[in-house]
Amino acid sequence: MAQRLELAQALETNRELFRRAGIVNVGVDAVSYALASQDSLRSPLYWRLAASFGTAQARIYNTSDELVEALRRGDIDLAYNVPLSEAVAGATAQPYAVVVPEEYALGLPWTVFVPQAARSGAAATVAEYLLSPSGQAVVSTVLWGNRRSEIVEIEDQKIALGPELLVYLDSIKRSNFLDAWFELVTSP
């Protein structure tokens, strides 16, 4: 089930089968909130899928780490909207299938900021290392372990860093988004 529409339909029609699903609380986890807000702009299915998890009475976890840990322990059978690097890393400890939506996957870039007026040259040295081929190899190993080759090529929609990301940090916009999300995911 790699299509969002198929997942929404399965959650809506097979409630008992998906009673053991889990999602991340986008009101607590900042990365999940950023991904959710950007996903809602890209797909009209976003809100239907949120409602479908409500219909299935999915368990809500505060962080994606807690969600992956619940999956590893066997507390849930399906974890949705987990950052791919965390899902892959978690699967090395306890094998489970990682399914990536066929339509697209959002990519939130890792960022490093070094002020020009930084007092220590260490920050710039670290940033330069992270951008070097050997630094990239280390980052890839940390993120993917030895499973990078197993990840299928997907339509990766990178989230550009820019002022448009600040829109959903506005307190009214954030409050409205979270109110709608919580209403949908907590309503049977």
C-alpha positions as CSV (number, residue, x, y, z in Angstrom):
1,M,0.0,0.0,0.0
2,A,2.2,2.8,-1.2
3,Q,-0.4,5.3,-2.3
4,R,-1.9,7.8,0.1
5,L,-5.4,7.3,-1.2
6,E,-5.2,3.5,-0.8
7,L,-3.9,3.9,2.8
8,A,-6.8,6.3,3.6
9,Q,-9.4,3.9,2.1
10,A,-7.9,1.0,4.0
11,L,-7.9,2.9,7.3
12,E,-11.5,3.9,6.8
13,T,-12.8,0.5,5.8
14,N,-10.7,-1.9,7.9
15,R,-10.9,-0.2,11.3
16,E,-10.2,-3.3,13.3
17,L,-7.2,-4.2,11.2
18,F,-5.7,-0.8,11.7
19,R,-6.5,-0.4,15.4
20,R,-2.8,-0.7,16.1
21,A,-1.6,2.2,14.0
22,G,0.4,5.1,15.3
23,I,1.2,8.7,14.2
24,V,3.3,11.5,15.6
25,N,1.7,14.4,17.5
26,V,2.4,17.3,15.1
27,G,1.7,19.7,17.9
28,V,4.7,18.5,19.9
29,D,7.3,17.4,17.4
30,A,8.6,20.3,15.4
31,V,9.9,18.3,12.5
32,S,6.6,16.5,12.2
33,Y,4.8,19.8,12.3
34,A,7.0,21.2,9.5
35,L,6.4,18.1,7.4
36,A,2.7,18.1,8.1
37,S,2.1,21.7,7.3
38,Q,4.1,21.4,4.0
39,D,2.3,18.1,3.1
40,S,-1.1,19.8,3.6
41,L,0.0,22.4,0.9
42,R,1.0,19.7,-1.6
43,S,-1.8,17.2,-1.4
44,P,-5.5,17.5,-0.9
45,L,-5.4,13.9,0.5
46,Y,-3.5,15.2,3.6
47,W,-6.6,16.1,5.5
48,R,-8.5,12.9,4.4
49,L,-5.6,10.8,5.6
50,A,-5.6,12.6,9.0
51,A,-9.3,11.9,9.3
52,S,-8.7,8.3,8.3
53,F,-6.2,7.9,11.2
54,G,-8.9,9.3,13.5
55,T,-11.4,6.8,12.1
56,A,-8.9,4.0,12.9
57,Q,-8.3,5.5,16.4
58,A,-4.6,5.6,15.8
59,R,-2.4,6.0,18.8
60,I,-0.7,9.4,19.0
61,Y,3.0,9.6,20.1
62,N,4.8,12.8,21.0
63,T,7.9,12.1,18.9
64,S,8.9,10.0,15.9
65,D,11.4,8.3,18.2
66,E,8.6,7.2,20.5
67,L,6.6,6.0,17.5
68,V,9.4,3.9,16.1
69,E,10.1,2.5,19.5
70,A,6.5,1.5,19.9
71,L,6.7,-0.2,16.5
72,R,9.9,-2.0,17.5
73,R,8.3,-3.2,20.8
74,G,5.3,-4.5,18.9
75,D,2.8,-2.0,20.6
76,I,1.7,-1.0,17.1
77,D,1.7,-2.6,13.7
78,L,1.8,0.6,11.5
79,A,3.7,3.8,12.0
80,Y,2.9,6.7,9.6
81,N,4.8,9.8,8.7
82,V,8.1,8.8,10.2
83,P,11.2,10.6,8.8
84,L,12.8,8.0,6.4
85,S,16.2,8.1,8.1
86,E,14.6,7.3,11.5
87,A,12.5,4.5,10.0
88,V,15.5,2.9,8.3
89,A,17.7,3.3,11.4
90,G,15.0,1.7,13.6
91,A,14.5,-1.2,11.2
92,T,18.1,-2.3,11.7
93,A,17.4,-3.2,15.4
94,Q,14.0,-4.9,14.8
95,P,13.3,-5.7,11.1
96,Y,10.1,-4.2,9.7
97,A,9.1,-3.1,6.2
98,V,9.6,0.6,5.3
99,V,7.1,1.7,2.7
100,V,7.5,5.0,0.9
101,P,4.5,6.7,-0.7
102,E,4.8,6.4,-4.5
103,E,3.4,9.9,-5.1
104,Y,6.2,11.8,-3.3
105,A,8.1,12.1,-0.1
106,L,8.9,15.4,1.5
107,G,12.6,16.1,2.1
108,L,13.4,18.5,4.9
109,P,17.0,19.6,4.6
110,W,19.5,19.3,7.4
111,T,21.0,22.7,8.0
112,V,24.0,24.1,9.7
113,F,24.3,27.9,10.4
114,V,27.6,29.5,11.1
115,P,27.5,33.2,11.7
116,Q,30.2,35.2,9.9
117,A,31.1,36.8,13.2
118,A,31.6,33.4,14.9
119,R,34.3,33.7,17.5
120,S,35.6,30.2,17.0
121,G,36.8,28.7,13.8
122,A,35.6,25.4,15.0
123,A,32.0,25.9,13.8
124,A,33.2,26.7,10.2
125,T,35.5,23.7,10.3
126,V,32.7,21.4,11.3
127,A,30.4,22.8,8.6
128,E,33.2,22.4,6.0
129,Y,33.7,18.8,7.1
130,L,30.0,18.0,6.9
131,L,30.0,19.3,3.3
132,S,33.2,17.3,2.3
133,P,33.0,13.8,0.7
134,S,34.2,12.1,3.8
135,G,31.8,14.1,6.0
136,Q,28.9,13.2,3.6
137,A,29.9,9.5,3.9
138,V,29.8,9.7,7.7
139,V,26.4,11.5,7.6
140,S,25.0,8.9,5.2
141,T,26.2,6.0,7.4
142,V,24.7,7.6,10.5
143,L,21.4,8.3,8.7
144,W,21.1,5.1,6.6
145,G,23.5,2.6,8.0
146,N,24.2,0.0,5.4
147,R,20.6,0.1,4.1
148,R,20.8,3.1,1.8
149,S,20.9,0.9,-1.3
150,E,17.6,-0.8,-0.2
151,I,15.6,2.5,-0.3
152,V,13.8,2.8,-3.6
153,E,14.2,5.9,-5.7
154,I,11.3,8.1,-4.9
155,E,9.9,11.4,-6.0
156,D,11.6,13.6,-3.4
157,Q,10.0,17.0,-3.0
158,K,12.6,19.1,-1.1
159,I,11.2,21.7,1.2
160,A,13.1,24.8,0.3
161,L,14.5,26.9,3.2
162,G,13.0,30.3,2.9
163,P,10.6,32.8,4.4
164,E,7.5,30.8,3.2
165,L,8.3,28.3,6.0
166,L,7.6,31.0,8.5
167,V,3.9,31.2,7.5
168,Y,3.0,28.1,9.6
169,L,5.0,29.5,12.5
170,D,2.5,32.3,12.8
171,S,0.6,31.7,16.1
172,I,-2.9,32.0,14.5
173,K,-2.0,29.9,11.5
174,R,-0.3,27.2,13.7
175,S,-3.3,27.2,16.1
176,N,-5.8,26.8,13.3
177,F,-3.7,24.0,11.7
178,L,-3.3,22.1,15.0
179,D,-7.0,22.5,15.9
180,A,-8.1,21.0,12.6
181,W,-5.5,18.2,12.9
182,F,-6.4,17.3,16.4
183,E,-10.1,17.3,15.6
184,L,-9.6,14.9,12.7
185,V,-7.2,12.5,14.4
186,T,-9.1,12.2,17.6
187,S,-12.5,11.8,16.1
188,P,-13.8,8.3,15.6
